[in-house]
């Protein structure tokens, strides 16, 4: 049986988190906090990294991973990514998922 351990999870412009790295300990890591502090966002980032879906099973076209501005609208021209470092049977494995928007200058 394979042993898989999550060592770090790095979020960049994912939902409301501009930049965050979480280091998971050998024993256990507890993520806790008040409502609206980002616990589900961290879980969404992990499930998006692995499956391209959020914690409710919605694909990334059906939920917004983009960072919102003060007006509540998504900020454009940002690269959104999640990187996970795993240990698989003693061997390091890096997984990364990135969303880049394609921008085309309108003609005329």
N, C-alpha and C positions, 0 to 999 in steps of 0.2 A: 504494500500500500504506500502511495506517495504521501509525503508530508509537505504541506504548503503553508507558509507563514507570510502574512503581510507585514512588511517591515516599515515602509513609509508610503504616504499618500500625499501628493503635491497637487494643489488646485491653483489654477491661474485663470482669473476672470471667469470663474464658474458661479453662476447665479450672483449672489451678493458678495462673494468672497473674491477680493482682488488678488491676493497671494497668500497661501497658507500651506505649510508642510506639517503633517502629523507624523510623529515617530511612534510606532507601536512597540511596546516592550515585549520581552520574552514571555512574561507571565500573562498579563492581561492589560488592556487599555480600556478605561472607562471614559465615555464621552457623555457629559451631562451638562445641563444648564436650563435656564428658564425658556419658556415658549418664545419662538422667534429668534433664537440665538445661533442657529445653524446646524443643529444636530441632524435633521433630515437632509439638509443640503450636503453634508459630508457623506451620508449613506447614499444619496442620489448620485454623487460623484463616483463612488465606488461601483455602483450598479451600472452607471453609464460607461465607465471604463471597461467593465467586463462584458456587458451585454448590449450597450447602446440604448438602454432604457432607464427610467427612473424607478424609485422604490415602489411605485404603484403599477409598474409594468408598461407604462406609456413609452412609445418610441420617442427619440429626440426630435422628431418633427411634431410631436403632440404635447411637448412640454418645453418651456423656455429655459435654456441654460445660460442665456445671455445676461450680462450685468445691466441693471437698470440705472438710468440717470435720476437726477432729482425730480424730473418731471414724470417719472414712472415709465418712460419709454426706453427701449433697449438702446444701449450705446453701440454705435456701429464702428466698423474697422478695428475691432479688437479680436485677438486670437484667444480662443477659449480652449483650455486643455486640462486634462487630468493625467498624472503620471503615477504609477504604482510600482514600487520595488518589492518583489516577492522573493522568497527563498523556497525553492522546490528541490527537496531532497539534498539540501546543502549547496545547491547551485543557484546563483543569482539570476533573476529574470526581471527585465524591465518591460512594463506595458505602458503604452501611452495612446490616448485618444485626443484628437484635436479637431476643433471646428474652426474653419477659416471661411469667412464670407467672400464671395466673388463680387467685386465691384466693377462696374462698367460705366465709364463716363457717357452720359447721354449725348447723343448727337443733336446738333441744331440748336 
